[in-house]
Amino acid sequence: MRPLRTPSLLIVAALFATSCGGAGLPGPATPDPLSGQYIVNGGGGALDNVKPLTEAFGKLHPAITWQGLADVGSNAGVNLVISGETDLGYISRELTDTEKAAGKVEAVSIGASGTALAVAASNPVKALTKDQVSKIFTGSITDW
């Protein structure tokens, strides 16, 4: 009688699996459509935020590897994306009108950071507008 029980259990197991639609049975693995190697470079101001984001994304998509993650500057980050040498560029500024007009890059904001300007009390400049401060850092200020 022992030989009859084994086939009966196999039939019952097969019927159970069929009635459940195969639930719980391993199926073929679906490859991650995002898998591959990505090169990421840009401005250092964003680097502290980009590194943990790539690490977290890598945990969700283990078939992805990241290269680069170097501080090459925002301008170089944009230019490397335009030239195709980098897949993703991170910048800590807005795109310039020229970069926008080229139509080869698009900025997607992922966060913001605060920046402060400290001025010595002895400095004769007592008030600056946001536009003037921006021009100081871009080197385009011509007058006060």
MOFENQUI-V78162 format. One record per backbone hydrogen bond with DSSP energy under -0.5 kcal/mol. NH is the residue of the N-H (numbers start at 1). CO is the residue of the C=O. E is the energy in kcal/mol with one decimal. If there is no record, write none. Layout:
NH:CO:E
NH:CO:E
This chain:
4:1:-1.1
5:1:-1.0
5:2:-0.7
6:2:-1.1
7:3:-1.0
8:4:-1.6
9:5:-2.4
10:6:-2.0
11:7:-2.3
12:8:-2.4
13:9:-2.6
14:10:-2.4
15:11:-2.6
16:12:-2.4
17:13:-2.4
18:14:-2.2
19:15:-2.6
20:16:-1.5
21:18:-1.4
22:17:-2.9
23:20:-1.1
25:22:-2.2
31:29:-0.6
35:32:-1.8
36:63:-2.0
38:65:-2.7
40:38:-0.5
40:67:-2.6
41:88:-1.7
42:70:-1.8
43:90:-2.9
46:43:-1.6
47:43:-0.6
48:44:-0.7
49:46:-1.2
50:46:-2.1
51:47:-2.3
52:48:-0.6
53:49:-1.2
54:50:-2.6
55:51:-2.1
56:52:-2.5
57:53:-2.5
58:54:-2.2
59:55:-1.3
60:56:-1.4
61:57:-1.8
64:61:-1.9
65:36:-2.3
67:38:-2.9
69:40:-4.4
69:67:-0.9
70:40:-0.6
72:42:-2.3
72:70:-1.2
73:42:-1.7
77:73:-2.3
78:74:-2.3
79:75:-2.5
80:76:-2.9
81:77:-1.4
82:78:-2.5
83:79:-2.3
84:80:-0.7
84:81:-0.7
85:80:-1.5
86:80:-1.7
87:39:-1.5
88:39:-2.0
90:41:-1.1
100:96:-2.4
101:97:-2.6
102:98:-1.6
103:99:-0.6
103:100:-1.1
104:99:-0.5
123:120:-1.8
126:124:-0.6
133:129:-2.2
134:130:-2.3
135:131:-2.1
136:132:-1.8
137:133:-1.9
138:134:-1.5
139:135:-0.9
140:135:-1.6
141:135:-1.0
